[in-house]
């Protein structure tokens, strides 16, 4: 006879897996710390790039702070960008409100999260009733929020899901034809390979306790079976000394040598493999500790430099006065130096004001004309030749070099080569010939004329200029014509315009001819320049005017 069985109640609601609350007093003894820090190391590049985030201990210290800090801000900003790539308000001042807004959007759905309430059958906002935002909350609530953000990234972040699919070789929509073949699974040495992305215990001892590591630091975690609700979790080492002590303890608790013909059990083999794995990490731990020490020294130096920069006085502009080391050696007081610097600055301001207030006509404004006369610059006085007591000023000269542009006498130019005489026409003539310079000299400031040339003030058909003049050269062997008056008496020659005497004076009155035999009638030269001689014959092929430039100050 078949017994009647009560039908199963299919409408009964299934209870979720609820872990008992932890009694840990420090984040190091919570598995969520290992979970979040491992995600940071495996899926982001924050460790080592964020100043102050080098080890799991740095993460725990930042988590326990109740004030905004750079480490926690960088972590939250990266988590927010993974979930909302277009988010901008990720600074220290706005990150708390940004995290609250993103969590509020995900908590509105029916998906169970860490903040699920069984009585309300809904998720509860963790920021409700907290003044000061994320940073003012307790470290336990911060750790729960970070854990929830990591779980949301693993489920909803396109970038994170793409890395996981590529590492495990997952291909979506296999039935659809694609242009490109799927990417092969990455090599085990790849940081985003399956072997490096998954978090597995490094081994277990003979008592079935698991040992966990997150990076190459000496931090070591110990847990019981993680698949049981009653599992425990704690950190057992944070320094190299503690790490080596654990290895020695495991060696002491290890199994003894088996008898002949006996095989070791699986627990004993796992225990020996754990000891070997822990010993193999020692070189990597030493290298990591050296890197951390170097990074901390840089941080300390940067902090010391920033503190010194706050105390150091910054000069906003350079001084306008050259330092006089001779006076400083003589024992000039600081007050005198400050007074001289103030006077030099006053002169510079006065020169700038005069240049700005000068009218287009060259006259200064009324305000500047009424201003009292101030101390003039010694440089300007030296250049303009207005320095009065030159002997008194240079009487204290001690042998140092002084610039001639500042009015220094030639005796103070110790390292200057000897000055040379300027090369002029007179020096050229005196060097090449014993005859004195005659009337064929050039105009004042102009180019030198040949001894057989004569300057012409004006040539018919040629344009007259202020900067150059014409010179003509007579035909060798022909005497120039002499201008005679109608009554047979000799009259002084005149220039081309009839208003300049030709008795040895230049048309401009600068170079006299002194009655030299080479002085000729200007009218005959004008005729030669026009192409005819005194008899009306063409001489264009025999003599021609030459153009000489005259450099005159305008």
Secondary structure as UniProt FT lines:
FT   TURN            10..11
FT   HELIX           27..29
FT   HELIX           31..43
FT   TURN            47..49
FT   TURN            51..52
FT   HELIX           56..64
FT   HELIX           70..83
FT   TURN            85..86
FT   TURN            92..94
FT   HELIX           95..107
FT   TURN            114..115
FT   STRAND          116..117
FT   TURN            118..121
FT   STRAND          122..123
FT   TURN            126..129
FT   TURN            131..132
FT   TURN            135..136
FT   HELIX           139..156
FT   HELIX           158..168
FT   TURN            174..175
FT   TURN            188..189
FT   TURN            191..192
FT   HELIX           194..197
FT   STRAND          203..204
FT   TURN            206..207
FT   STRAND          210..212
FT   STRAND          220..223
FT   TURN            226..227
FT   TURN            229..230
FT   STRAND          233..237
FT   HELIX           240..253
FT   TURN            260..261
FT   HELIX           266..280
FT   HELIX           282..311
FT   HELIX           325..329
FT   TURN            330..331
FT   HELIX           334..357
FT   TURN            360..361
FT   HELIX           366..370
FT   HELIX           378..384
FT   HELIX           390..393
FT   HELIX           394..396
FT   HELIX           404..406
FT   HELIX           410..412
FT   HELIX           425..432
FT   TURN            439..440
FT   TURN            444..445
FT   TURN            451..452
FT   STRAND          453..456
FT   TURN            460..461
FT   STRAND          468..473
FT   TURN            476..477
FT   TURN            486..487
FT   TURN            496..497
FT   TURN            507..508
FT   TURN            514..515
FT   TURN            517..518
FT   HELIX           522..530
FT   TURN            534..535
FT   TURN            540..542
FT   STRAND          546..550
//
